[in-house]
Amino acid sequence: MTWPAANRKADDHSGATAAVDLAGRMTNRIQVSTDALAAYPDAVERGFGMAVDFGIVVTLSPVAHFATATSKNYTPANTRNF
C-alpha cells in the first residue's frame, strides 16, 4: 500500500505520485476508492490511465448530529450507491 504523508490540497501532486507508484506495482486491474478530494480523479488517471475501476465514497452526516455537542452516541453516516 502506498501511503504518502503530505498536505491534502487540490493542487498537491502527492496523490499523483502515490498513484503512479502504486500502479507500477500492480499486475492486474484493481479497484480504487477515495474520498471526495478534488485532486484524486486526476491523480488516479495519471497513475492508472483507464486500467482501473475508480470510485469516490461520499459520506453524508446529518447536520443535527453536529449541533448536539452533548451527544456521546455514535451515529453512523448515511451512504448512497451511485
N, C-alpha and C positions, 0 to 999 in steps of 0.2 A: 504494500500500500504506500502511496506517495502522500506525504503529509507535510507540506512546507509551512514554516512559521512566517507569516507575512501579514501586512496590512490588508484588510478587506475593503478595497476601494474599487470602484467600477473601472478606473483606468490603470489598475495594477496589473502587471504582466506575470505575476507569480502563478496565477491559475493556469495560464497557457504553458508555462514552464513545467508545472506539475503534470498537465495532461500529455504533453509531448513525452515526458519521462515515463509515465505510466503506459502510454500507447506503445512505446518501444519495448516494453517488457511483456506485452500480451501477445499470445499466438492466435487467439480466436476472437471472434466478435464478442464484445461484452456489453453489459448494461450499466449505465452511469446515471445516478440521480443526484441532484444538488438542491440547495435551497435557491431562492429567487434572486441572488446577487446578479446584477446585470452583466457582469463580465464573464459569467460561466458559459453561456451558449457559444460565444466566440472562442473561448479557451478550449472547450471540448471539440469544436470543429477544427481548430488549428492542430490539436493533438491527434485526433482520430479520423478526420475527414468524414466520410459517410459510413465508415466501418464501425458504427457504434449505435446502440439504442439509448437515446438520451431523453431524460425527463426531469422536470422540475417539481419538487414537492412543495406545495403551498399549505401552510398550516394556518387555520383560522381560529382565533381565540375570541370568545365573547368579551365585548367591552365591559360588561357588568362585572366580569371576573376581576379586571384590573381596578375597578372602582372600590371594591371591598377589600381594603388593605388588612382588615382584621381577620379575614377568612384564612384559615390554615389548611383547608382541604384542597387537595389536588383535583383539578378539573381537566380531564383530557381534552385536547383540541379536536375540533371537527375537521375531518379531511374529506376531500371530494376527488373522485376519479374523473379524469378528462380523457 
